[in-house]
Amino acid sequence: MFSIQTKGSILSLILIFLLSLQVNSFGFDLIPPGTMPQEIEELSYYNRGNTVCVTEDELTMVFTDPVYHKEGCEGAFDLWISMRASKDDPWSVPPKNMNLFQVPGMTGDERINTRSKNYPPAISGNGDILVWEDTRSGIMDIWISTRESGSDLWGEAMNIDDYNKNLGGENLNSNKIDGDPAISADGLTLYISTERRGIRAIWIAKRNSLNEPFGSPIPGGPCPMNLDEYNDWLDDGLINGSLGYSINEQYTENPAVSCDGLMMFFMSNRENGFKIWVTTRASTNAPWGPPENIGDQVNPIIPSAAQWGLGYVGDSMSGTLYFCTNTGNGILMHTIGIGSPIPPVTLMR
């Protein structure tokens, strides 16, 4: 029989353990044991740009290639497209220039690819919204092209400021670098990586329908909004001084969000080089939990190599993560299956 003092000590240890789990751990095995990245061999040769995005059905992929010059090439950094009939089929090669899939008659800056640098693209789940970073305005900005459905040709390429103002909104780009965008599966939430406050960080803008402009994610707030400040607001309705976890630590970029909006992968150099990190939340109205390194099965494929170009297909329970690894001797494109995580437990107050 335990004494009252012993019982008290045991309960204290249990409480400390539970609190440490709540604050410091997701409490799940994100990648099932034994699961290893698989190279997309048919496309690794063509993708030299460290970027990849995929539609929700995993039948269309868009990526950047800076050196693979072929028919239809416009500049040193163009966006290219590869497709397949089913997830069991290989990706089509050689990939095609995105301009070949635009409405005929597009000229100049109406084209998706120009002589400028077109870099990390992101595509909505159904494949009807494409966003990317582009230098044609003289600075790195976010650009956008849309189409009626995934089987239609792409429309005019537009600076996202013009797109937003045409819908009655305000500018999203700044006079600093704005790039590495991500678009939610439904096309209603836009994430960008921006240096408008110095070091690169993830910011967010939202809208209620596809016919509305992107705006602030909170009533009367800035557009776009720093993701950490948005996290604070989700935590207790205030900005600064709350228990919201910091996503934007060190250099943070290249977000990729699950179709249910409950899981986000991103790149950060907060731990010895650029690695893939992940954060989750219990609902789209809840703050993001503490980020964690995705783990040794992915990040140390080549210990000195950087991981780049994230694309995620799936929900917060399971899916496929697409990413590129810069080996120093070339860039390889990979996929890895994501398991069944448990939503993060946050400290009750």
C-alpha positions in Angstrom: 0.0 0.0 0.0 1.4 3.4 -1.0 1.6 6.1 1.6 -0.2 9.4 0.9 3.2 11.1 0.4 4.3 8.4 -2.2 0.9 8.7 -4.0 1.4 12.5 -4.2 4.9 12.1 -5.7 3.6 9.7 -8.3 0.7 12.0 -9.2 3.1 14.9 -9.5 5.4 12.9 -11.8 2.4 11.9 -14.0 1.2 15.5 -14.2 4.7 16.8 -15.2 4.9 14.0 -17.9 1.5 14.9 -19.3 2.3 18.6 -19.3 5.6 18.0 -21.1 3.7 16.0 -23.8 1.1 18.8 -24.2 3.7 21.5 -24.6 6.5 19.7 -26.4 5.2 16.8 -28.5 2.6 16.0 -31.1 2.2 12.6 -29.7 2.2 10.8 -33.0 4.5 8.9 -35.4 4.2 11.2 -38.5 6.0 8.8 -40.8 5.3 5.0 -40.2 8.3 3.1 -39.1 10.3 1.7 -42.0 8.9 4.1 -44.5 11.5 5.7 -46.7 11.4 8.4 -49.4 10.9 7.2 -53.0 12.6 9.0 -55.8 10.4 10.0 -58.8 13.1 8.8 -61.2 11.3 9.8 -64.4 11.2 13.5 -63.3 14.4 14.0 -61.3 16.4 14.6 -64.4 14.0 17.4 -65.5 13.4 19.1 -62.2 16.5 21.2 -61.4 14.6 24.0 -59.7 13.9 22.5 -56.2 10.2 23.0 -56.5 7.1 20.9 -57.0 3.3 21.1 -56.5 0.6 18.5 -57.2 -3.2 18.6 -57.6 -5.3 16.7 -55.0 -5.9 13.8 -57.4 -2.1 13.5 -57.9 -2.5 13.5 -61.7 -1.0 16.9 -62.5 2.4 18.3 -61.3 3.9 21.7 -61.9 7.5 22.5 -61.2 10.3 24.9 -62.0 13.3 24.0 -64.1 16.2 26.5 -64.6 18.3 24.5 -67.1 16.1 22.1 -69.0 15.8 24.1 -72.3 13.4 22.5 -74.8 10.5 23.4 -77.1 8.5 26.3 -75.8 11.2 27.5 -73.3 10.9 31.2 -72.6 13.6 31.9 -69.9 16.1 30.4 -67.6 13.4 29.6 -65.0 10.2 28.3 -66.5 7.2 26.5 -65.1 6.7 23.0 -66.6 3.8 20.5 -66.3 3.7 16.7 -66.2 0.5 14.6 -66.0 -0.5 11.0 -65.7 -3.7 9.0 -66.2 -3.7 7.4 -62.7 -1.6 7.4 -59.5 -0.3 4.0 -60.6 1.1 5.4 -63.8 4.5 7.1 -64.2 4.6 10.9 -64.8 4.7 12.0 -68.5 8.1 12.9 -69.9 9.3 15.1 -71.3 7.3 17.7 -69.3 5.6 20.5 -71.3 6.0 24.3 -70.9 3.0 25.8 -69.1 2.5 28.4 -71.9 1.3 25.6 -74.1 -1.6 25.1 -71.7 -2.8 28.7 -71.8 -5.7 30.2 -73.8 -4.3 31.0 -77.3 -3.4 34.6 -78.0 -1.6 35.5 -74.7 1.3 37.8 -75.3 3.9 39.6 -73.1 3.2 39.5 -69.4 -0.1 37.7 -70.1 1.9 34.5 -70.5 2.7 32.4 -67.5 6.4 32.0 -68.6 8.3 35.0 -69.8 12.0 35.9 -69.8 11.8 36.5 -66.0 12.5 34.1 -63.2 9.4 32.0 -62.5 10.0 30.0 -59.3 8.1 28.0 -56.6 4.6 27.3 -57.9 1.6 26.2 -55.9 -1.7 24.8 -57.3 -5.1 24.5 -55.7 -6.5 21.0 -55.0 -8.8 20.9 -58.0 -6.1 22.5 -60.2 -7.9 25.7 -61.2 -5.7 28.3 -59.4 -1.9 28.5 -59.9 0.3 30.9 -57.9 4.1 31.4 -58.1 6.8 33.9 -57.5 8.0 35.9 -60.4 10.6 38.7 -61.1 8.9 40.3 -64.1 7.9 43.4 -62.1 11.5 44.1 -61.2 11.2 42.5 -57.8 10.1 39.1 -56.5 6.3 39.2 -56.4 3.4 36.7 -56.3 1.7 36.1 -59.6 -1.5 34.1 -60.3 -3.4 32.5 -63.2 -6.8 30.8 -63.0 -9.1 28.6 -65.2 -12.7 27.5 -64.9 -11.9 23.8 -64.3 -9.0 21.4 -64.2 -9.6 20.4 -67.8 -9.6 24.0 -69.2 -6.7 26.1 -70.5 -5.1 28.6 -68.2 -6.0 32.3 -68.4 -3.9 35.4 -68.2 -1.0 35.6 -65.8 -1.5 38.5 -63.4 0.4 40.1 -60.6 -1.7 39.1 -57.6 -2.0 42.8 -56.6 -3.9 43.4 -59.9 -5.9 40.3 -59.4 -6.9 41.3 -55.9 -7.7 44.9 -56.9 -9.9 43.8 -59.8 -12.0 42.0 -57.1 -12.1 45.1 -54.9 -9.2 44.3 -52.6 -5.8 45.7 -51.8 -2.2 44.9 -52.5 -0.7 41.7 -51.2 2.9 42.1 -52.4 5.3 44.4 -50.7 8.4 46.3 -51.8 10.5 43.4 -50.5 10.8 39.8 -51.6 7.5 38.0 -51.7 7.6 34.4 -52.8 7.1 30.6 -52.0 3.3 30.8 -52.1 0.9 28.1 -51.0 -2.8 28.0 -51.9 -5.4 26.0 -49.9 -7.2 23.2 -51.6 -10.4 25.3 -51.8 -8.5 28.4 -53.1 -9.6 30.6 -50.2 -6.4 30.8 -48.1 -3.1 32.1 -49.5 0.2 31.7 -47.7 3.3 33.6 -48.8 6.9 33.7 -47.7 7.9 37.4 -47.4 10.9 39.5 -46.3 8.8 42.6 -45.6 10.1 42.7 -42.0 13.6 41.5 -42.7 14.1 37.8 -42.3 11.8 35.6 -44.4 8.6 34.5 -42.7 5.2 33.0 -43.6 2.2 35.4 -43.9 -1.4 34.6 -44.6 -4.4 36.1 -46.4 -8.0 34.7 -46.6 -11.3 35.2 -48.4 -14.8 33.8 -48.1 -15.4 32.9 -51.7 -13.6 32.7 -55.0 -15.4 35.8 -56.2 -13.9 37.9 -53.4 -10.4 39.4 -53.0 -7.9 38.0 -50.5 -8.0 40.0 -47.2 -7.0 39.9 -43.6 -7.7 36.6 -41.8 -9.1 38.6 -38.8 -11.7 41.4 -38.7 -10.0 44.8 -39.3 -6.5 43.2 -39.4 -3.6 43.6 -41.8 -3.6 42.0 -45.2 -1.6 39.8 -45.4 -0.9 39.0 -41.8 2.2 37.5 -40.1 1.3 33.9 -39.3 2.6 34.1 -35.7 0.4 37.1 -35.0 -2.6 35.3 -36.5 -1.7 32.3 -34.3 -1.8 34.6 -31.3 -5.2 36.0 -32.3 -6.6 32.5 -32.7 -5.3 31.6 -29.3 -7.0 34.3 -27.3 -8.2 37.0 -29.6 -5.1 39.2 -29.0 -1.9 39.9 -30.9 1.3 39.6 -28.9 1.7 38.3 -25.4 -0.4 35.1 -25.8 0.5 31.5 -25.8 0.4 31.1 -29.5 3.3 29.0 -30.8 5.9 30.6 -33.1 6.1 29.2 -36.6 8.3 32.0 -38.0 11.5 31.2 -36.1 14.7 31.9 -38.0 14.4 31.7 -41.8 11.0 30.1 -42.6 9.4 29.5 -46.0 7.8 27.2 -48.5 4.5 26.2 -46.7 2.5 23.2 -47.8 -0.9 22.7 -46.2 -3.2 19.7 -46.0 -6.6 19.8 -47.8 -8.4 20.0 -44.4 -6.2 22.9 -43.3 -5.0 21.1 -40.1 -1.4 20.2 -41.0 1.3 22.4 -42.4 4.8 21.5 -43.6 7.4 24.2 -44.1 11.1 24.8 -44.6 13.3 26.4 -41.9 17.0 26.7 -41.0 16.3 26.8 -37.3 18.3 23.5 -36.8 21.6 23.1 -38.7 20.6 23.8 -42.3 17.3 23.8 -44.2 15.0 21.0 -43.0 11.4 20.1 -43.3 9.2 21.0 -40.3 5.5 20.3 -39.5 2.8 21.7 -37.3 -0.8 20.7 -36.8 -3.9 22.1 -35.1 -7.2 20.6 -33.9 -9.5 22.8 -36.2 -9.2 25.6 -38.7 -10.2 28.0 -35.8 -7.5 26.8 -33.5 -3.9 28.0 -33.3 -1.1 26.0 -34.8 0.8 23.8 -32.4 4.5 23.7 -31.7 6.5 22.9 -34.9 8.6 19.8 -35.0 11.3 18.4 -37.3 9.7 15.9 -39.6 12.3 13.3 -38.6 15.3 11.3 -39.6 13.6 9.3 -42.3 13.4 12.4 -44.5 15.8 15.2 -43.4 19.1 13.3 -43.3 18.8 11.5 -46.7 22.1 13.4 -47.3 23.2 15.0 -44.1 24.7 18.1 -45.7 21.9 18.5 -48.3 19.0 20.9 -48.2 15.4 19.8 -48.7 13.3 22.1 -50.8 10.1 22.5 -52.9 7.4 21.0 -50.7 4.1 19.9 -52.0 1.6 17.9 -49.9 -1.5 16.0 -51.0 -3.8 14.6 -48.4 -5.5 15.5 -45.1 -4.1 15.6 -41.6 -4.6 11.9 -41.2 -2.7 10.6 -44.2 -1.2 11.7 -47.5 1.9 12.1 -49.7 4.6 14.6 -49.2 6.5 15.7 -52.4 9.9 17.3 -51.9 13.2 17.8 -53.6 16.7 17.2 -52.2 19.7 19.1 -53.3 22.5 16.6 -53.2 25.3 18.9 -54.4 25.6 16.8 -57.5 22.0 17.3 -58.6 18.4 17.6 -57.4 16.3 14.6 -56.8 12.5 14.6 -56.5 11.0 12.3 -53.8 7.7 11.3 -52.2 7.0 9.8 -48.8 3.8 8.6 -47.2 2.5 10.4 -44.2 0.9 8.3 -41.5 -2.0 8.9 -39.1 -1.1 11.7 -36.7 -3.1 12.6 -33.6 -4.2 16.3 -33.4 -1.9 18.2 -31.0 -2.8 18.6 -27.4 -2.5 22.2 -26.2 -2.1 23.3 -22.6 -5.5 24.1 -21.0 -5.7 27.4 -19.2 
